[in-house]
């Protein structure tokens, strides 16, 4: 199974989720020719320009229409995409493009097109949220159309310069010249082209019969490849489960209680796979109570994280051992022994020592200000996340904290994180395939000038990342792992559980990585 782009997932703020993949499929039926494959997405994808996309639901939709230079398999092996071969140096990688690639409007894909994508993303005027995240900081592109190559380089050696190319969707054709066309349209070299966009309801794609440059050379001529793909907006998991059972959907992902019902339903193909961590961040802005590391650690100690893990995942999660999903380039447990342990008495004493004393109503205050936390979470992640938010609120209330819950849809959560900043704690699933993809979120300029939405300033993390980034991937792994642990020890973010989802299918088979379907793997089966 091939990765259609690496995932940097920050829950509602997500850049194409990825992880260990699996195949979901109807247990019966031979491949059926053509047909329509209908897949549930948990919200509207919004604007469809890959340079501005930060939502996992958006990138799931974009994966139908766009390609990347290379792809990665479930075991981390890099395989071909738009590029048929590559030459890697510590600070650069030169890709030789396939000569038969065309855009959906029929125009040929050129090295100059690839370079234009990089230039657009890295242009400060674009304000691309993936710049410095999926696209390495300082990345430059040099095209040679005559040689059929494009060279991507960084100002200094970068650990994952090849692997990061699997994360960048390449726009071509008319959309490259007029990006306003990408608000509700697509202009890519991918296996499908968007033919209809009805915001809030569905997005319809039509197969490209000439497509032959997918991951590892995948084509759209395999028996069972659907002629049409419909990405249908289904906000409620129970509704999605009902539609799967009735045949109204061919595929969906489920986080919550309806998983058990589908697992017991004959004719439903299913696989369980990780999609990123359930965890929470503290806002460390200058005017926020969690600016004080003593407060962050006390708040963490006030919570039984083991109970919280079971609640948040509905018992379907796994112990969390790090921030990077499989296939991890760096293996090991960065969590155990680094997160402040549960100790309610110690938490209370620490808040007292930090000057937050309980009033007559049981709520702590300091200098006349109540200890109030606005807890933000997405409602698109199943009932477990709602229950987790309530569990956190109760634990912190017992510690003398006033908690205001704010459950919102993904697009609103993204706005809160990146624009209004109207939160103090956020429950934010996260999943990346490279540790470098986290750096801009966990350090550097805070929003709106950068991607550091929680205003984290961890000097040890920054030092270790700087050292790790300059080393080849495997050589730098111990430093990347120490950097993660430094975040946990400082309670900058609190890892709780490795989330899993049930990827379910009816009358079809397909492969998925995290919460993204790989379009060239979809096969309709008899009865579909």
VOPA-762699 format. One record per residue (C-alpha): residue number from 0; y, z, x. Coordinates in Angstrom, 2 decimals. Each point is the difference from the previous one (the first is absolute). Layout:
<sites>
SITE|pos|yy|zz|xx
SITE|NUM|Y|Z|X $
...
</sites>
This chain:
<sites>
SITE|pos|yy|zz|xx
SITE|0|0.00|0.00|0.00 $
SITE|1|3.40|-0.93|1.31 $
SITE|2|3.26|1.83|-0.29 $
SITE|3|2.75|-1.96|-1.71 $
SITE|4|2.64|1.91|1.91 $
SITE|5|0.21|3.50|1.30 $
SITE|6|1.15|2.75|-2.23 $
SITE|7|2.77|2.27|0.41 $
SITE|8|-0.10|1.98|-3.10 $
SITE|9|2.44|2.58|-0.83 $
SITE|10|-1.25|0.53|-3.49 $
SITE|11|2.63|-1.44|-2.23 $
SITE|12|1.49|-1.37|3.19 $
SITE|13|-2.89|-2.02|1.20 $
SITE|14|-0.52|-2.93|2.24 $
SITE|15|-3.28|-1.49|-1.09 $
SITE|16|-2.66|2.66|-0.03 $
SITE|17|-3.04|-0.45|2.13 $
SITE|18|-2.97|1.95|1.15 $
SITE|19|-3.75|-0.21|0.11 $
SITE|20|-0.89|-2.77|-2.34 $
SITE|21|-2.72|-0.46|-2.54 $
SITE|22|-1.33|-2.54|-2.44 $
SITE|23|0.30|0.55|-3.72 $
SITE|24|-2.00|-2.23|-2.25 $
SITE|25|-1.95|-0.48|-3.15 $
SITE|26|-3.62|0.89|0.78 $
SITE|27|-1.26|-3.11|-1.76 $
SITE|28|0.80|-3.69|-0.06 $
SITE|29|0.14|-2.93|2.37 $
SITE|30|3.37|-1.46|1.02 $
SITE|31|1.74|-1.75|-2.87 $
SITE|32|2.26|-2.97|0.57 $
SITE|33|3.75|0.36|-0.45 $
SITE|34|1.19|2.38|-2.67 $
SITE|35|2.73|2.61|-0.13 $
SITE|36|-0.10|3.27|1.90 $
SITE|37|2.17|2.71|-1.59 $
SITE|38|0.88|3.03|2.07 $
SITE|39|1.92|3.13|-0.99 $
SITE|40|3.01|1.07|2.04 $
SITE|41|1.56|3.41|-0.57 $
SITE|42|3.61|-1.13|-0.35 $
SITE|43|2.36|-2.94|0.17 $
SITE|44|0.33|-1.33|3.56 $
SITE|45|3.73|-0.60|-0.27 $
SITE|46|1.63|-2.51|2.36 $
SITE|47|-2.60|-2.14|1.78 $
SITE|48|1.70|-0.61|3.35 $
SITE|49|-2.45|1.18|2.72 $
SITE|50|2.92|1.00|2.24 $
SITE|51|1.13|2.62|-2.51 $
SITE|52|-3.32|1.14|-1.39 $
SITE|53|-0.94|3.66|0.46 $
SITE|54|-2.16|0.62|-3.06 $
SITE|55|-3.78|-0.21|0.24 $
SITE|56|-0.13|-1.63|-3.42 $
SITE|57|2.40|-2.69|1.21 $
SITE|58|-2.01|-0.75|3.10 $
SITE|59|-3.19|-0.19|-2.04 $
SITE|60|1.64|-2.76|-2.00 $
SITE|61|1.45|-1.72|3.08 $
SITE|62|-3.42|-0.10|1.67 $
SITE|63|-0.96|-2.73|-2.48 $
SITE|64|2.67|-2.38|1.30 $
SITE|65|0.65|0.86|3.64 $
SITE|66|-1.83|-0.01|3.32 $
SITE|67|0.37|1.87|3.28 $
SITE|68|-0.37|-1.29|3.54 $
SITE|69|-3.23|1.93|0.51 $
SITE|70|-2.21|2.30|-2.06 $
SITE|71|-2.18|3.00|0.80 $
SITE|72|-3.53|0.70|-1.17 $
SITE|73|-1.30|3.27|-1.37 $
SITE|74|-1.07|1.04|3.51 $
SITE|75|3.42|-0.79|1.49 $
SITE|76|-0.85|-3.38|1.53 $
SITE|77|2.89|-2.47|0.04 $
SITE|78|-0.90|-3.38|-1.53 $
SITE|79|1.88|-3.19|-0.65 $
SITE|80|2.58|-0.65|-2.67 $
SITE|81|2.85|-2.44|0.38 $
SITE|82|-0.67|0.22|3.72 $
SITE|83|-3.26|-1.32|1.43 $
SITE|84|0.38|1.68|3.40 $
SITE|85|2.31|2.40|1.83 $
SITE|86|0.88|1.24|3.46 $
SITE|87|0.99|3.66|0.27 $
SITE|88|2.22|1.62|2.61 $
SITE|89|1.31|3.60|0.02 $
SITE|90|3.34|-1.06|-1.46 $
SITE|91|-0.81|-3.33|-1.63 $
SITE|92|-2.60|-2.02|-1.85 $
SITE|93|-0.01|-3.79|-0.23 $
SITE|94|-1.66|-1.51|-3.07 $
SITE|95|-1.29|-3.55|-0.27 $
SITE|96|0.28|-1.03|-3.65 $
SITE|97|-2.54|-2.04|-1.91 $
SITE|98|1.20|-3.56|-0.47 $
SITE|99|-1.18|-0.43|-3.60 $
SITE|100|1.97|2.81|-1.69 $
SITE|101|2.30|-1.01|-2.83 $
SITE|102|2.32|1.96|-2.24 $
SITE|103|-0.44|0.08|-3.77 $
SITE|104|2.67|-2.71|-0.34 $
SITE|105|-1.97|-2.31|2.31 $
SITE|106|2.18|0.39|3.08 $
SITE|107|-1.73|0.70|3.34 $
SITE|108|0.21|3.45|1.53 $
SITE|109|1.64|-0.11|3.44 $
SITE|110|0.52|2.53|2.79 $
SITE|111|3.70|-0.22|-0.79 $
SITE|112|-0.76|1.24|-3.53 $
SITE|113|-1.80|3.06|1.40 $
SITE|114|2.88|0.72|2.37 $
SITE|115|2.47|-0.30|-2.89 $
SITE|116|-1.92|2.68|-1.90 $
SITE|117|0.29|2.42|2.92 $
SITE|118|3.67|-0.79|0.49 $
SITE|119|0.73|0.63|-3.67 $
SITE|120|-1.83|3.32|-0.09 $
SITE|121|1.60|1.28|3.21 $
SITE|122|3.51|-1.16|-0.93 $
SITE|123|2.00|3.19|-0.71 $
SITE|124|1.70|-1.78|-2.89 $
SITE|125|-3.35|-0.34|-1.79 $
SITE|126|-0.52|3.78|0.01 $
SITE|127|-3.74|-0.61|-0.21 $
SITE|128|-1.92|3.23|-0.62 $
SITE|129|-2.98|-1.34|1.96 $
SITE|130|2.05|-0.54|3.16 $
SITE|131|-1.07|2.61|2.52 $
SITE|132|-2.98|0.89|-2.18 $
SITE|133|-2.34|-2.94|-0.49 $
SITE|134|2.15|-2.08|2.31 $
SITE|135|0.29|1.76|3.38 $
SITE|136|3.48|1.11|1.00 $
SITE|137|1.81|-2.65|2.02 $
SITE|138|-2.56|-2.72|-0.76 $
SITE|139|1.19|-3.48|0.97 $
SITE|140|-1.61|-3.37|-0.70 $
SITE|141|0.09|-3.18|2.06 $
SITE|142|-1.39|-3.20|-1.54 $
SITE|143|-1.32|-3.09|1.75 $
SITE|144|-0.70|-2.60|-2.67 $
SITE|145|-1.21|-2.55|2.53 $
SITE|146|-2.63|2.38|1.36 $
SITE|147|-0.76|1.45|-3.43 $
SITE|148|0.64|3.56|1.21 $
SITE|149|2.17|2.95|-0.87 $
SITE|150|0.54|2.90|2.37 $
SITE|151|0.74|3.48|-1.36 $
SITE|152|1.40|2.44|2.54 $
SITE|153|1.42|3.51|0.16 $
SITE|154|2.63|1.36|2.42 $
SITE|155|-2.64|2.19|1.66 $
SITE|156|-3.79|0.30|-0.14 $
SITE|157|-1.31|0.80|-3.48 $
SITE|158|-3.48|1.35|-0.69 $
SITE|159|-0.84|-2.00|-3.11 $
SITE|160|1.93|-3.22|0.42 $
SITE|161|-2.98|-2.16|-1.07 $
SITE|162|-1.24|2.22|-2.84 $
SITE|163|3.48|0.28|-1.51 $
SITE|164|0.03|-3.76|-0.66 $
SITE|165|-2.65|0.56|-2.68 $
SITE|166|2.67|1.77|-2.06 $
SITE|167|2.66|-2.69|-0.26 $
SITE|168|-0.14|-2.43|-2.94 $
SITE|169|1.39|-3.39|1.04 $
SITE|170|2.38|-1.79|-2.37 $
SITE|171|0.20|-3.81|0.30 $
SITE|172|1.27|-3.06|-1.84 $
SITE|173|2.89|0.17|-2.43 $
SITE|174|0.04|3.79|-0.14 $
SITE|175|0.77|0.17|3.70 $
SITE|176|3.20|-1.97|-0.56 $
SITE|177|0.98|1.70|-3.26 $
SITE|178|-1.34|3.54|-0.27 $
SITE|179|1.50|0.46|-3.46 $
SITE|180|-3.04|-1.99|-1.16 $
SITE|181|-2.15|2.97|1.04 $
SITE|182|1.41|2.43|-2.52 $
SITE|183|-2.48|-1.17|-2.63 $
SITE|184|-1.86|-2.68|1.92 $
SITE|185|-2.12|-0.51|3.11 $
SITE|186|0.19|-2.48|2.86 $
SITE|187|-2.94|0.57|2.30 $
SITE|188|-3.06|-1.59|1.55 $
SITE|189|-2.46|2.29|-1.80 $
SITE|190|-3.01|-0.95|-2.14 $
SITE|191|1.92|0.23|-3.29 $
SITE|192|3.47|-0.90|-1.22 $
SITE|193|1.92|1.87|-2.67 $
SITE|194|0.38|-2.03|-3.19 $
SITE|195|1.30|2.60|-2.44 $
SITE|196|1.80|3.33|0.38 $
SITE|197|0.55|2.20|-3.05 $
SITE|198|1.49|3.26|1.34 $
SITE|199|-1.64|3.08|-1.42 $
SITE|200|-2.95|-1.99|-1.34 $
SITE|201|-1.78|-2.46|2.31 $
SITE|202|0.17|-2.36|3.00 $
SITE|203|-2.16|-3.14|-0.07 $
SITE|204|-1.20|-1.89|3.07 $
SITE|205|-1.73|-3.39|0.32 $
SITE|206|-2.46|-0.79|2.79 $
SITE|207|0.86|-2.38|2.84 $
SITE|208|-3.02|-2.25|0.33 $
SITE|209|0.92|-1.14|3.52 $
SITE|210|0.17|3.53|1.43 $
SITE|211|-2.20|0.37|3.12 $
SITE|212|1.74|2.43|2.37 $
SITE|213|-0.78|3.41|-1.45 $
SITE|214|-1.28|3.03|1.94 $
SITE|215|-2.56|-1.25|2.50 $
SITE|216|0.29|-3.51|-1.46 $
SITE|217|-0.59|0.91|-3.67 $
SITE|218|0.60|-2.76|-2.57 $
SITE|219|0.39|-0.22|-3.78 $
SITE|220|-2.93|-2.39|-0.43 $
SITE|221|-2.71|2.66|-0.16 $
SITE|222|-1.92|-0.04|-3.33 $
SITE|223|1.43|2.56|-2.39 $
SITE|224|3.54|-0.03|1.40 $
SITE|225|2.23|0.44|-3.08 $
SITE|226|2.39|-2.77|-0.93 $
SITE|227|2.51|2.49|-1.37 $
SITE|228|0.88|3.57|0.89 $
SITE|229|1.98|2.19|-2.37 $
SITE|230|1.48|3.22|1.37 $
SITE|231|0.51|1.98|-3.18 $
SITE|232|2.29|3.03|-0.17 $
SITE|233|-1.98|2.91|-1.44 $
SITE|234|1.84|3.30|0.36 $
SITE|235|-2.69|2.27|-1.43 $
SITE|236|-3.38|0.53|1.68 $
SITE|237|-1.75|0.72|-3.28 $
SITE|238|1.24|-3.34|-1.31 $
SITE|239|-1.24|-1.73|3.14 $
SITE|240|-3.44|1.59|-0.39 $
SITE|241|-0.16|-1.05|-3.65 $
SITE|242|0.93|-3.58|0.89 $
SITE|243|-2.66|-0.13|2.72 $
SITE|244|-2.68|1.19|-2.40 $
SITE|245|1.09|-2.46|-2.71 $
SITE|246|0.27|-2.93|2.40 $
SITE|247|3.79|-0.25|-0.13 $
SITE|248|0.15|0.57|3.76 $
SITE|249|-2.16|-1.13|2.90 $
SITE|250|1.24|2.60|2.46 $
SITE|251|1.98|3.20|0.32 $
SITE|252|0.46|3.07|2.19 $
SITE|253|-0.21|3.50|-1.38 $
SITE|254|1.02|3.32|1.51 $
SITE|255|-0.70|2.43|-2.82 $
SITE|256|-2.38|1.25|-2.67 $
SITE|257|-0.93|-3.42|-1.39 $
SITE|258|-1.95|-0.71|3.17 $
SITE|259|-2.99|1.94|-1.32 $
SITE|260|-0.03|-2.01|-3.23 $
SITE|261|-0.07|-3.30|1.89 $
SITE|262|-2.66|1.20|2.41 $
SITE|263|-2.25|0.66|-2.99 $
SITE|264|0.68|-3.35|-1.71 $
SITE|265|-2.66|-2.72|0.43 $
SITE|266|1.30|-3.30|1.30 $
SITE|267|2.87|1.51|2.00 $
SITE|268|-0.11|-0.64|3.74 $
SITE|269|1.67|2.68|2.06 $
SITE|270|0.75|1.27|3.48 $
SITE|271|1.82|3.10|1.21 $
SITE|272|2.37|-0.23|2.93 $
SITE|273|2.87|1.90|1.64 $
SITE|274|3.55|-1.03|-0.76 $
SITE|275|2.12|2.43|1.97 $
SITE|276|0.77|3.67|0.05 $
SITE|277|1.22|2.28|-2.73 $
SITE|278|2.72|2.01|1.71 $
SITE|279|3.52|1.25|-0.36 $
SITE|280|3.19|-0.23|2.04 $
SITE|281|2.93|2.40|0.19 $
SITE|282|3.54|-1.38|-0.11 $
SITE|283|1.70|1.23|3.18 $
SITE|284|3.55|-1.07|-0.75 $
SITE|285|2.76|2.29|1.22 $
SITE|286|0.60|1.52|-3.44 $
SITE|287|-3.66|0.55|-0.91 $
SITE|288|-1.95|3.28|0.26 $
SITE|289|-2.89|-1.79|1.78 $
SITE|290|2.34|-0.86|2.87 $
SITE|291|-1.14|3.37|1.41 $
SITE|292|-3.48|-0.36|1.56 $
SITE|293|-0.70|3.64|-0.86 $
SITE|294|0.48|-0.84|-3.68 $
SITE|295|-2.24|-3.08|0.23 $
SITE|296|-2.79|1.97|1.65 $
SITE|297|0.34|2.83|-2.51 $
SITE|298|-0.15|-2.39|-2.94 $
SITE|299|-3.10|-1.60|1.52 $
SITE|300|-1.68|3.38|0.51 $
SITE|301|0.67|0.87|-3.65 $
SITE|302|-2.36|-2.79|-1.15 $
SITE|303|-3.80|-0.01|0.06 $
SITE|304|-0.38|-3.54|1.30 $
SITE|305|-3.76|-0.09|-0.57 $
SITE|306|0.44|0.68|-3.72 $
SITE|307|2.89|-2.43|-0.11 $
SITE|308|-2.17|-2.73|1.55 $
SITE|309|-2.61|0.33|-2.73 $
SITE|310|2.59|0.00|-2.74 $
SITE|311|1.99|-2.94|1.32 $
SITE|312|-3.06|-2.20|0.44 $
SITE|313|-1.92|1.18|-3.06 $
SITE|314|-2.80|0.93|2.35 $
SITE|315|-0.28|-3.58|1.32 $
SITE|316|1.86|0.48|3.27 $
SITE|317|-1.17|0.55|3.55 $
SITE|318|1.19|2.37|2.73 $
SITE|319|3.08|-1.41|1.66 $
SITE|320|-0.19|-0.48|3.76 $
SITE|321|3.07|-2.12|0.77 $
SITE|322|2.65|-2.38|-1.22 $
SITE|323|-1.68|-3.29|0.87 $
SITE|324|-2.65|-1.64|-2.17 $
SITE|325|-3.20|-1.60|1.19 $
SITE|326|-0.51|-2.01|2.02 $
SITE|327|2.03|2.36|2.16 $
SITE|328|1.06|-1.27|3.39 $
SITE|329|0.06|3.64|1.14 $
SITE|330|-2.84|2.24|-1.17 $
SITE|331|0.05|3.78|-0.29 $
SITE|332|1.16|2.89|-2.18 $
SITE|333|3.74|0.60|0.33 $
SITE|334|0.23|2.42|-2.95 $
SITE|335|-2.46|2.89|0.50 $
SITE|336|1.64|2.99|1.65 $
SITE|337|3.51|-1.43|-0.18 $
SITE|338|1.05|0.66|-3.61 $
SITE|339|1.37|3.50|-0.77 $
SITE|340|-2.89|1.87|-1.70 $
SITE|341|0.12|1.44|-3.52 $
SITE|342|1.39|3.55|0.05 $
SITE|343|2.10|1.03|-3.01 $
SITE|344|1.05|3.30|1.54 $
SITE|345|1.12|-1.65|3.23 $
SITE|346|1.89|-2.61|-2.00 $
SITE|347|1.89|2.67|-1.92 $
SITE|348|0.84|1.91|3.18 $
SITE|349|1.21|-3.17|1.70 $
SITE|350|2.32|-0.87|-2.88 $
SITE|351|1.37|3.57|0.10 $
SITE|352|0.60|-0.35|3.74 $
SITE|353|1.77|-3.33|-0.55 $
SITE|354|2.48|1.75|-2.31 $
SITE|355|-1.40|-1.13|-3.34 $
SITE|356|-0.33|3.15|-2.10 $
SITE|357|-1.34|0.36|-3.52 $
SITE|358|2.37|0.69|-2.85 $
SITE|359|-0.64|1.82|-3.26 $
SITE|360|-1.48|-3.18|-1.51 $
SITE|361|-2.43|-0.37|2.91 $
SITE|362|1.79|-3.04|1.47 $
SITE|363|1.16|0.23|3.58 $
SITE|364|3.59|-0.65|1.04 $
SITE|365|2.03|-0.17|3.19 $
SITE|366|3.79|0.09|0.26 $
SITE|367|0.19|-0.36|-3.76 $
SITE|368|-2.22|-3.08|-0.12 $
SITE|369|-3.31|0.08|-1.86 $
SITE|370|-3.11|-1.24|1.78 $
SITE|371|-0.56|-3.07|-2.18 $
SITE|372|-2.28|-2.94|0.78 $
SITE|373|0.02|-3.28|-1.89 $
SITE|374|-3.58|-1.30|0.23 $
SITE|375|-0.29|-3.78|-0.32 $
SITE|376|-3.28|-1.81|-0.67 $
SITE|377|-1.26|-3.30|-1.39 $
SITE|378|-1.60|-0.12|-3.44 $
SITE|379|-2.00|-3.12|0.97 $
SITE|380|-2.52|1.93|2.11 $
SITE|381|-2.05|1.57|-2.75 $
SITE|382|-0.07|3.38|-1.71 $
SITE|383|-1.05|1.75|3.20 $
SITE|384|3.41|-0.44|1.56 $
SITE|385|1.67|1.51|-3.07 $
SITE|386|-2.36|2.97|0.23 $
SITE|387|0.68|0.28|3.73 $
SITE|388|3.74|0.13|-0.65 $
SITE|389|-0.51|2.77|-2.53 $
SITE|390|-2.23|1.90|2.44 $
SITE|391|2.66|-0.23|2.71 $
SITE|392|2.68|1.15|-2.42 $
SITE|393|-2.08|3.03|-1.00 $
SITE|394|-0.79|0.97|3.61 $
SITE|395|3.64|-0.24|1.01 $
SITE|396|1.15|1.84|-3.12 $
SITE|397|-2.21|2.91|1.03 $
SITE|398|1.75|-0.09|3.37 $
SITE|399|3.39|0.20|-1.69 $
SITE|400|0.96|-3.67|-0.18 $
SITE|401|1.46|-1.83|-2.98 $
SITE|402|-1.71|-3.39|-0.29 $
SITE|403|1.18|-2.92|-2.10 $
SITE|404|-2.66|-2.67|-0.57 $
SITE|405|0.99|-3.66|-0.12 $
SITE|406|-2.80|-2.46|-0.73 $
SITE|407|1.15|-3.63|0.04 $
SITE|408|-1.37|-3.55|0.25 $
SITE|409|-0.37|-1.56|3.45 $
SITE|410|3.22|-2.02|-0.07 $
SITE|411|2.02|3.08|-0.97 $
SITE|412|-1.68|2.03|2.72 $
SITE|413|0.97|-2.64|2.56 $
SITE|414|3.59|0.18|-1.22 $
SITE|415|-0.01|3.79|0.31 $
SITE|416|-1.36|-0.15|3.52 $
SITE|417|2.22|-2.74|1.32 $
SITE|418|3.18|0.16|-2.05 $
SITE|419|0.76|3.10|-2.04 $
SITE|420|-1.93|2.49|2.18 $
SITE|421|-0.25|2.29|-3.05 $
SITE|422|-3.05|1.95|1.18 $
SITE|423|-0.96|2.90|2.28 $
SITE|424|-3.77|-0.48|0.12 $
SITE|425|-1.85|-3.23|-0.69 $
SITE|426|-3.71|-0.56|-0.58 $
SITE|427|-0.47|-3.28|1.78 $
SITE|428|-3.35|-1.67|0.70 $
SITE|429|0.04|-1.71|3.34 $
SITE|430|-2.32|-2.43|1.71 $
SITE|431|0.52|-2.13|3.05 $
SITE|432|-2.35|-1.85|2.29 $
SITE|433|2.14|0.48|3.12 $
SITE|434|1.74|3.22|1.06 $
SITE|435|3.01|-2.03|1.11 $
SITE|436|0.64|-0.97|-3.64 $
SITE|437|0.96|3.59|-0.76 $
SITE|438|2.60|0.50|2.70 $
SITE|439|3.06|-1.27|-1.89 $
SITE|440|-0.91|2.18|-3.00 $
SITE|441|-0.50|3.13|2.08 $
SITE|442|2.82|-0.25|2.53 $
SITE|443|3.22|-1.80|0.78 $
SITE|444|2.92|-0.71|-2.33 $
SITE|445|-0.23|1.55|-3.44 $
SITE|446|0.56|-1.96|-3.18 $
SITE|447|2.10|-1.95|-0.80 $
SITE|448|0.42|-1.02|3.66 $
SITE|449|-3.74|0.10|0.71 $
SITE|450|-3.39|0.58|-1.60 $
SITE|451|-0.21|3.72|0.82 $
SITE|452|0.13|1.11|-3.64 $
SITE|453|-0.82|3.67|0.74 $
SITE|454|2.59|0.35|2.81 $
SITE|455|-2.72|1.13|2.45 $
SITE|456|1.17|0.84|3.54 $
SITE|457|-3.03|1.08|2.02 $
SITE|458|0.78|-0.27|3.70 $
SITE|459|-3.61|0.42|1.11 $
SITE|460|-1.17|-2.76|-2.36 $
SITE|461|2.70|-2.35|1.26 $
SITE|462|-0.82|0.70|3.66 $
SITE|463|-3.72|-0.58|-0.48 $
SITE|464|0.56|-3.18|-2.01 $
SITE|465|2.28|-1.41|2.70 $
SITE|466|-2.70|0.62|2.60 $
SITE|467|-2.82|-1.33|-2.18 $
SITE|468|1.84|-3.17|-1.02 $
SITE|469|0.27|-1.21|3.57 $
SITE|470|-3.74|0.24|0.67 $
SITE|471|-2.82|-2.32|-1.09 $
SITE|472|-1.46|1.11|-3.32 $
SITE|473|-3.07|1.90|1.21 $
SITE|474|1.76|1.50|3.00 $
SITE|475|2.76|1.31|-2.23 $
SITE|476|-2.30|1.42|-2.69 $
SITE|477|0.02|3.64|1.22 $
SITE|478|3.78|-0.04|-0.11 $
SITE|479|0.12|-1.55|-3.48 $
SITE|480|-2.36|2.73|-1.20 $
SITE|481|2.03|2.79|1.58 $
SITE|482|3.10|-1.44|-1.66 $
SITE|483|-1.62|0.26|-3.45 $
SITE|484|-1.03|3.59|0.65 $
SITE|485|3.56|0.87|1.00 $
SITE|486|1.19|-1.03|-3.47 $
SITE|487|-2.53|2.23|-1.72 $
SITE|488|0.68|3.00|2.23 $
SITE|489|3.68|-0.25|-0.87 $
SITE|490|-0.75|-0.40|-3.73 $
SITE|491|1.99|-3.23|-0.12 $
SITE|492|-2.70|-1.31|-2.32 $
SITE|493|-3.08|1.72|-1.35 $
SITE|494|-3.24|-2.02|-0.21 $
SITE|495|-2.13|1.16|-2.92 $
SITE|496|-2.82|-2.43|-0.78 $
SITE|497|-1.23|-3.50|0.78 $
SITE|498|0.21|-1.74|-3.35 $
SITE|499|-2.59|-2.42|-1.25 $
SITE|500|0.09|-2.47|-2.84 $
SITE|501|-2.68|-1.62|-2.12 $
SITE|502|0.31|-3.78|0.27 $
SITE|503|-1.75|-1.34|-3.09 $
SITE|504|-0.94|-3.53|-1.05 $
SITE|505|-1.47|-1.77|-3.02 $
SITE|506|-1.35|-3.56|0.00 $
SITE|507|1.34|-0.49|3.51 $
SITE|508|-0.41|1.14|3.58 $
SITE|509|2.70|0.49|2.61 $
SITE|510|0.81|1.90|3.13 $
SITE|511|2.90|2.41|0.26 $
SITE|512|1.68|1.93|2.75 $
SITE|513|1.58|3.14|-1.35 $
SITE|514|1.83|-1.08|-3.13 $
SITE|515|0.34|-3.68|0.95 $
SITE|516|-2.34|-2.76|-1.15 $
SITE|517|-0.95|-2.66|2.54 $
SITE|518|0.49|-3.24|-1.99 $
SITE|519|-2.44|-2.22|1.93 $
SITE|520|-2.82|2.46|-0.72 $
SITE|521|0.32|-0.14|-3.81 $
SITE|522|-3.00|-1.57|-1.76 $
SITE|523|-0.42|-0.39|-3.74 $
SITE|524|-3.56|0.65|-1.20 $
SITE|525|-1.95|-1.23|-3.01 $
SITE|526|1.53|1.47|-3.12 $
SITE|527|3.46|0.18|1.61 $
</sites>
